[in-house]
Amino acid sequence: MTKKGCEMSISPRVDIFENDTTYKMITDLPGVSVNELDIRYERNYLELQADTLHGSFYRRFHIPNVSDQEISAELKNGILEIALPKAATVKARVVPVTAG
């Protein structure tokens, strides 16, 4: 947390996980409500922003090749989870090899 003038600037830790089909982001946001959050995905960047009574924060992440119409987010008990499904072009695919 840093202080800017009279307002606190919060920098919550974000954990990012990846598997073959999805990126997943998990952030602790105690005291933040759904109405205070603004989440956007544009031009391969995910932006998280909130203005709360406790301060504000802004985080930006470069996450390319996401199926943006399938992104979902859930805030439950102060924990924000965002699922960013990978676009079909970046999903891993097993290529069978035949004996010739």
C-alpha positions in Angstrom: 0.0 0.0 0.0 1.3 3.5 -0.8 -0.2 6.8 0.1 -0.8 9.5 -2.5 -1.9 12.7 -0.9 -4.9 11.9 1.2 -5.8 8.8 -0.8 -4.3 5.3 -0.3 -3.1 3.4 -3.4 -3.4 -0.3 -3.0 -1.4 -2.8 -5.0 -3.0 -6.2 -4.4 -1.0 -9.3 -5.2 -2.2 -11.3 -8.2 -1.5 -15.0 -8.8 -1.6 -16.1 -12.4 -1.9 -19.8 -13.4 -1.9 -21.4 -16.8 -2.9 -24.8 -18.1 -3.5 -26.0 -21.7 -6.9 -24.2 -22.1 -7.1 -21.3 -19.6 -5.3 -18.6 -17.8 -6.6 -18.1 -14.2 -6.0 -15.0 -12.0 -6.6 -14.9 -8.3 -6.5 -11.7 -6.3 -7.3 -11.0 -2.6 -9.6 -8.0 -2.4 -11.0 -7.9 1.1 -13.6 -5.2 1.6 -14.0 -4.6 -2.2 -17.6 -4.9 -3.6 -18.6 -5.9 -7.1 -19.8 -2.4 -7.7 -16.4 -1.0 -7.0 -14.6 -3.2 -9.5 -13.9 -2.5 -13.2 -12.4 -5.3 -15.3 -11.7 -4.9 -19.0 -9.9 -6.9 -21.6 -8.8 -5.0 -24.7 -6.0 -5.4 -27.2 -4.4 -8.4 -25.3 -4.4 -6.5 -22.0 -6.5 -7.2 -18.9 -7.1 -4.2 -16.7 -8.3 -4.4 -13.1 -9.4 -1.2 -11.4 -11.2 -0.3 -8.2 -12.0 2.8 -6.2 -13.0 2.0 -2.6 -13.3 3.7 0.7 -9.9 2.2 1.6 -8.2 3.5 -1.5 -7.8 2.7 -5.2 -5.8 0.4 -7.4 -5.1 -0.2 -11.0 -3.3 -3.2 -12.4 -2.6 -4.1 -16.1 -1.5 -7.4 -17.5 -0.5 -8.5 -21.0 -2.3 -11.7 -21.7 -2.4 -12.5 -25.5 -4.6 -14.9 -27.4 -7.6 -15.0 -25.1 -11.1 -15.9 -26.2 -12.4 -12.5 -24.9 -16.1 -13.4 -25.2 -15.6 -16.3 -22.7 -13.8 -14.4 -19.9 -15.6 -14.8 -16.6 -15.0 -13.2 -13.1 -16.3 -14.0 -9.7 -15.8 -12.1 -6.4 -16.5 -14.3 -3.4 -15.5 -13.7 0.2 -13.0 -11.0 -0.8 -11.3 -13.2 -3.4 -11.5 -12.3 -7.1 -11.1 -15.2 -9.6 -10.9 -14.4 -13.3 -10.9 -17.2 -15.9 -9.5 -16.3 -19.4 -10.0 -19.2 -21.8 -7.3 -19.4 -24.5 -8.3 -18.8 -28.1 -8.5 -21.9 -30.2 -5.3 -21.0 -32.0 -3.1 -21.3 -28.9 -4.6 -24.4 -27.3 -2.2 -27.3 -27.1 -3.1 -30.1 -29.5 -1.7 -33.6 -29.5 -0.7 -34.7 -33.0 -0.9 -38.5 -33.5 2.0 -40.1 -35.4 1.4 -43.1 -37.6 3.9 -45.7 -38.6 4.5 -45.7 -42.3 
